[in-house]
Every structure is written in structure tokens, then in C-alpha cells.
Amino acid sequence: MKKYIGKRLFWALVALIGLSIFIFYFGRIIPGDPIRMMVSPQTPDHVVEELRESLALDQPVYTQYFYWMRNVFQGDLGFSVYSRRSVTADVQQYLPRSLELIAYAASVQIVGSFLLGIFAGSNIDKWQDHITRLFSYIGVSVPAFVFAIIFQLVFSQNLGWFPTSGSLSEGVATPSRVTGFIGLDALFSGEFFTIGNYIWHATLPAVALAIPGMEQVARMIRSGMITINQKDYISMARGYGLPERTVRFKYLLRPSIIPGVTVLGMQIAMMLGNAFLVELIFRWPGFSRFAINAMLRSDLNTIVATVMIVGIMFAIINIVVDTLVAYIDPRIRYSGS
């Protein structure tokens, strides 16, 4: 297992280096002068050139990349034209809000996909299976932002069960910053009302973000259970008189969830990129909403930082998924070694 994980870590590092080279070069060939975007139109030319030289933008691209990588390892992601401050400060402020929302959505997605997949796979071609498949088709075909709009209209504006926007109600103070995560900071401060209020605000955007991936994973778990159910060793287990519950959860479910776990990990990794419209609809003060506004203004440093953060999320979750799948099915790690 250690050798298997080591290989995954090595190739993840290679992929991230390749991604950084690609996005850095791509950001430098986008039309527009980043220096002119940072200063006012009345700035003299000699000041612009001095600023360009101080930021090494007059150097070849490979030299700029070297300086950028050096600064990244020092915690400096550059200056944001959009927010007029350090990109590192923007990441520290906005990223925890998005990650907290994604963690909530991922929890909903994991529980919901497994329950629906097992429910459908255990009742093949029965009315429970047909209803689950119907909801799966709807969930797969409808984007997350459409669910966000529907939830906001129905559960917020019409029924009034949930708030329409924001992460905390008016009058509820943000807890003292320790980690940047509101839920954790409120827990450390013992402000349990704030935790409940935060969960209340995050429920609708989290569920809207989770539904499309949840339905897709549920369908894969159902298909896996149907395929594995036809294997000889399942028939043999039933022939030996083992209880159906034992057959289903010990011998049938474990190999059936492997494709679903793989897709589930990728769905969770994609949430940061897919969350910007959901955050925009619910006015969630997260990183996805901030990043898309910065990208629309051609903020190069924020674009590079955003792509790298998404890439790091994919790499981490991919390693976790590979390790989990190898633990579920030992054949995978043995073949990989």
C-alpha cells in the first residue's frame, strides 16, 4: 500500500507542475497589459515601465515562471487587480467559506448517493427502483444552479423555511477568526447558536450543489449491484443458505461501490468549479464567486491561483479515492505494484 500511495503522490506532483506551467504560460498570452490594468490611465509611462521591471514582467516567460514559483513557496500569490490587494489574502478570506460549503454538500452527496443506490439496487425492476431512476434522470440532466433557483423560490421565498442569501442572519455576529471556517470558529468559541444559524443558511446551496453528482453516483452503484449480482460467487453464497442481508452487504455491496466511489471523488473535486453560480444565486461569500468575478476582469494572478487550487483539490481527492478503492479491492493495489 505504501508503494501504491507513493506512486500516486509522485504522479500527482508531476501533474500539478505541468498544470502550473500551462496555466502560467496561458495567462501571459491573454490579450491585455496587466500593468496597465493595475494603474490608472493617467499614470506616466516611466512609472509603468518601472513597475513592469519590479514585477519581472519585462523578462522572458520562463524567468517569470521561476520568480512566480519562488514567490509561491514563500506564500506570495501575487497582486490582485480586482480586489486591489494580495491574492493570498483573498484566498485566506474566501476559500474557507467555499470549502465549508463543499464539505456540507459532499456529506449530503455521499449519504444520499449510497442510500439511493443501495435502495434501487436492492429492489431491481420494482416500483422503488423505477422511482429512484426517475429522480436520477432528473438530477443528472438538471444543473446545480437550476436546483438553486428552484429551492430559493420554493423553500425560501414562498414557504419561508430557509433564508434567501448570505451565510449568517442579520444580527448574528461572525465568530472570532481562528481557522477562517465559520462553523469551526463558532465551535471553538462555544457559539452553538451561530453554528445552527450557519447550517440553516448553508442547507439549500449545499443540497443544490450535491444533487447532480449524487444522482449520477447512485445510478452507478445501482448498475454495479446489478452486475455483481449475476456473478457466480453471489449465487454460490445464496446456495449455501447465507442470509440475504449478509450476501447483500458483505459480498454484493463492496465490489459494487468501486466505480461509484471513483466518480464520487471527482464530483466532490469539481464542486469548487461548479459552485460559482450557486454562490452567486445565494450571495454566498465564497471563493468561487470571488474567482469568477476576478476572471471576468482578466485578473491574471487570481486566475492562476484559482486553477492551481482546483488542481490541488483534484490531486488530493484523487489520491484519497485511489487509496480508498485500493483498500476496498486489494487486487487494485497488487496489480498497481
C-alpha positions in Angstrom: 0.0 0.0 0.0 2.9 2.4 0.8 4.4 1.9 -2.6 1.0 2.3 -4.3 0.3 5.6 -2.5 3.9 6.8 -3.2 3.4 6.3 -6.9 0.1 8.2 -6.8 1.8 11.1 -4.9 4.6 11.3 -7.4 2.3 11.5 -10.5 0.1 14.0 -8.7 3.1 16.2 -8.2 4.1 15.8 -11.8 0.6 16.7 -12.9 0.5 19.8 -10.7 3.8 21.1 -12.1 2.6 20.6 -15.6 -0.6 22.4 -14.8 1.3 25.3 -13.3 3.4 25.7 -16.4 0.4 25.5 -18.7 -1.8 28.0 -16.8 1.1 30.4 -16.2 2.1 30.5 -19.9 -1.6 30.7 -20.9 -2.1 33.6 -18.5 0.8 35.5 -20.1 -0.5 35.2 -23.7 -4.0 36.5 -22.8 -4.5 39.9 -24.6 -4.1 42.9 -22.4 -1.4 44.5 -20.3 -1.6 43.5 -16.7 0.4 46.6 -15.6 -1.9 49.0 -17.4 -4.8 47.2 -15.6 -3.2 47.8 -12.2 -2.6 51.5 -12.6 -4.8 54.5 -13.6 -4.9 55.7 -17.2 -3.1 58.9 -16.1 0.0 57.0 -14.9 3.2 58.2 -16.7 4.9 55.7 -19.0 8.1 55.7 -17.0 6.2 54.7 -13.8 4.6 51.9 -15.8 7.9 50.6 -17.0 9.4 50.8 -13.5 6.5 48.8 -12.2 6.9 46.3 -15.0 10.6 45.9 -14.2 10.0 45.5 -10.5 7.5 42.6 -11.2 9.9 41.0 -13.7 7.2 41.2 -16.4 9.9 42.5 -18.8 11.7 39.2 -18.5 11.2 36.0 -20.6 8.2 33.8 -19.7 10.4 31.1 -18.2 12.2 33.6 -16.0 8.8 35.0 -14.8 7.7 31.4 -14.0 10.8 30.9 -11.9 10.2 34.1 -9.9 6.5 33.1 -9.6 7.3 29.7 -8.2 9.8 31.2 -5.8 7.2 33.6 -4.5 4.5 30.8 -4.3 6.8 28.8 -2.0 7.1 31.9 0.2 3.3 32.2 0.3 3.0 35.1 -2.2 0.5 34.5 -5.0 0.8 38.0 -6.4 -1.3 41.1 -6.5 -5.0 41.1 -7.5 -6.2 43.7 -9.9 -9.8 43.0 -9.0 -9.5 43.3 -5.2 -6.5 45.6 -5.1 -4.7 43.5 -2.5 -2.7 40.3 -2.2 -4.2 37.2 -3.8 -3.0 35.3 -0.7 -5.2 37.5 1.5 -8.2 36.9 -0.9 -7.6 33.1 -0.7 -7.4 33.2 3.1 -10.6 35.1 3.3 -12.9 33.5 0.7 -11.6 29.9 0.3 -12.6 28.6 3.7 -16.2 29.7 3.1 -16.4 27.7 -0.2 -14.6 24.6 1.3 -17.0 24.6 4.2 -20.0 24.7 1.8 -18.4 21.9 -0.3 -17.8 19.8 2.8 -21.5 20.1 3.7 -22.5 19.3 0.1 -20.1 16.4 0.0 -21.7 14.9 3.1 -25.1 15.2 1.6 -23.8 13.7 -1.7 -22.1 10.7 0.0 -25.0 9.8 2.2 -27.7 10.4 -0.5 -25.9 8.6 -3.3 -25.3 5.5 -1.2 -28.8 5.3 0.2 -30.4 5.8 -3.2 -28.0 3.4 -5.0 -28.5 0.6 -2.4 -32.3 1.3 -2.3 -32.6 0.9 -6.1 -30.1 -1.9 -6.4 -31.9 -3.9 -3.7 -35.3 -3.5 -5.4 -34.4 -4.1 -9.1 -37.3 -3.6 -11.5 -39.7 -2.8 -8.6 -41.5 0.5 -8.1 -38.8 1.6 -5.7 -36.2 1.2 -8.5 -38.4 3.0 -11.1 -38.9 6.0 -8.8 -35.2 6.2 -7.9 -34.2 6.0 -11.6 -36.8 8.8 -12.5 -35.2 11.1 -9.9 -31.7 10.1 -11.1 -32.6 11.1 -14.6 -33.9 14.5 -13.4 -30.8 15.0 -11.1 -28.3 14.2 -13.9 -29.9 16.3 -16.5 -30.6 19.5 -14.5 -27.6 21.7 -13.5 -27.0 22.6 -9.9 -27.8 26.3 -10.4 -31.3 25.4 -11.6 -31.9 23.5 -8.4 -30.5 26.5 -6.5 -33.1 28.8 -8.2 -36.0 26.3 -7.6 -35.0 25.9 -3.9 -34.7 29.6 -3.4 -38.2 30.3 -5.0 -40.0 27.4 -3.2 -38.3 26.9 0.2 -37.1 30.5 0.8 -39.4 33.0 -0.8 -42.7 31.0 -0.9 -42.5 28.8 2.2 -40.0 30.9 4.2 -38.3 27.8 5.7 -34.8 28.8 4.8 -33.0 32.2 4.3 -32.6 33.5 0.7 -28.9 34.6 0.9 -25.8 35.0 3.0 -24.0 32.7 5.4 -25.3 34.2 8.6 -28.5 36.1 9.5 -28.5 39.8 10.2 -27.6 40.4 13.8 -25.6 37.2 14.2 -22.0 38.2 14.6 -19.2 36.3 12.8 -17.2 34.4 15.4 -13.6 35.4 16.1 -11.4 34.2 13.3 -9.2 31.2 14.2 -9.3 28.9 11.1 -11.5 31.0 8.7 -14.2 28.3 8.8 -17.3 29.8 10.4 -18.5 26.5 11.8 -15.2 25.6 13.4 -14.6 29.1 14.7 -18.1 29.1 16.3 -17.4 25.7 17.8 -14.1 26.8 19.3 -15.9 29.9 20.7 -18.8 27.8 22.1 -21.3 29.8 20.0 -23.7 27.0 19.2 -26.5 29.3 18.0 -24.1 30.6 15.4 -23.4 27.0 14.2 -27.1 26.3 13.8 -27.7 29.6 12.0 -24.8 28.8 9.7 -26.1 25.3 8.9 -29.5 26.8 8.3 -28.1 29.2 5.7 -25.9 26.6 4.0 -28.5 23.8 3.6 -30.2 24.9 0.4 -26.9 25.8 -1.5 -25.3 22.6 -0.3 -28.2 20.4 -1.3 -28.4 22.1 -4.7 -24.7 21.6 -5.2 -24.9 17.9 -4.2 -27.9 16.7 -6.2 -26.5 16.3 -9.7 -23.4 14.3 -8.6 -25.5 12.4 -6.0 -27.9 11.1 -8.6 -25.1 10.1 -11.0 -23.3 8.1 -8.3 -26.5 6.5 -7.2 -27.1 5.2 -10.8 -23.5 3.8 -10.9 -24.0 2.0 -7.6 -27.3 0.5 -8.8 -25.6 -0.7 -12.0 -22.7 -2.2 -10.1 -25.1 -4.1 -7.8 -27.0 -5.4 -10.8 -23.7 -6.6 -12.5 -22.2 -8.1 -9.4 -25.5 -9.8 -8.5 -25.0 -12.0 -11.6 -21.6 -13.3 -10.5 -21.2 -17.0 -9.7 -19.9 -16.4 -6.2 -23.1 -14.5 -5.3 -25.2 -17.4 -6.5 -22.9 -19.8 -4.5 -23.3 -17.7 -1.4 -27.1 -17.9 -1.7 -26.9 -21.6 -2.5 -25.0 -22.1 0.8 -28.0 -20.6 2.6 -26.3 -17.4 3.8 -28.8 -14.7 4.9 -29.8 -12.3 2.2 -28.6 -9.4 4.3 -25.2 -10.9 4.6 -25.0 -11.6 0.9 -26.1 -8.1 0.1 -23.9 -6.0 2.4 -20.8 -8.3 2.7 -20.4 -9.8 -0.8 -22.5 -7.7 -3.1 -22.2 -4.1 -2.0 -18.4 -3.9 -1.5 -17.3 -4.5 -5.1 -20.4 -2.7 -6.4 -19.4 0.7 -5.0 -15.9 0.9 -6.5 -17.0 2.8 -9.7 -19.3 4.9 -7.6 -16.5 5.9 -5.2 -14.3 6.9 -8.1 -16.9 9.1 -9.7 -18.0 10.5 -6.3 -14.4 11.7 -5.6 -14.3 13.5 -8.9 -17.7 15.0 -8.3 -16.6 16.4 -5.0 -13.4 17.8 -6.6 -15.5 19.5 -9.3 -17.7 21.3 -6.7 -15.3 24.2 -6.3 -15.5 25.0 -10.0 -19.3 24.3 -10.2 -20.1 26.3 -7.1 -19.8 29.8 -8.6 -23.4 30.1 -9.9 -24.8 28.6 -6.7 -22.8 31.0 -4.6 -23.9 33.9 -6.8 -27.6 32.9 -6.5 -27.4 32.6 -2.7 -24.9 35.5 -2.4 -22.6 33.1 -0.6 -19.3 34.9 0.3 -17.1 32.2 -1.1 -14.1 31.8 -3.2 -15.9 30.5 -6.4 -18.0 33.7 -6.5 -14.9 35.9 -6.0 -12.8 34.0 -8.5 -15.4 34.2 -11.3 -15.7 38.0 -10.8 -11.9 38.3 -10.9 -11.7 36.2 -14.1 -14.2 38.4 -15.8 -11.8 41.3 -15.2 -8.8 39.3 -16.6 -7.1 39.3 -13.2 -4.2 37.0 -14.2 -2.8 36.3 -10.7 -6.2 35.3 -9.4 -6.8 33.1 -12.5 -3.6 31.2 -12.0 -4.2 30.8 -8.2 -7.8 29.6 -8.8 -6.7 27.0 -11.4 -3.9 25.8 -9.1 -6.2 25.5 -6.1 -8.7 23.5 -8.1 -5.9 21.3 -9.4 -4.6 20.7 -5.9 -8.1 19.7 -4.8 -8.4 17.2 -7.7 -5.0 15.8 -6.8 -5.7 15.4 -3.1 -9.2 13.8 -3.7 -7.9 11.6 -6.4 -5.2 10.2 -4.1 -7.8 9.7 -1.3 -10.1 7.9 -3.8 -7.3 5.7 -5.2 -6.3 4.7 -1.6 -9.9 4.0 -0.6 -10.5 1.9 -3.8 -7.3 0.0 -3.2 -8.4 -0.7 0.4 -11.8 -1.9 -0.8 -10.4 -4.1 -3.6 -6.8 -5.4 -2.8 -6.4 -6.6 -6.4 -6.0 -3.0 -7.5 -3.0 -2.2 -5.3 -1.4 -5.6 -6.0 -1.7 -5.0 -9.8 -0.5 -1.4 -9.4 2.6 -2.6 -7.6 
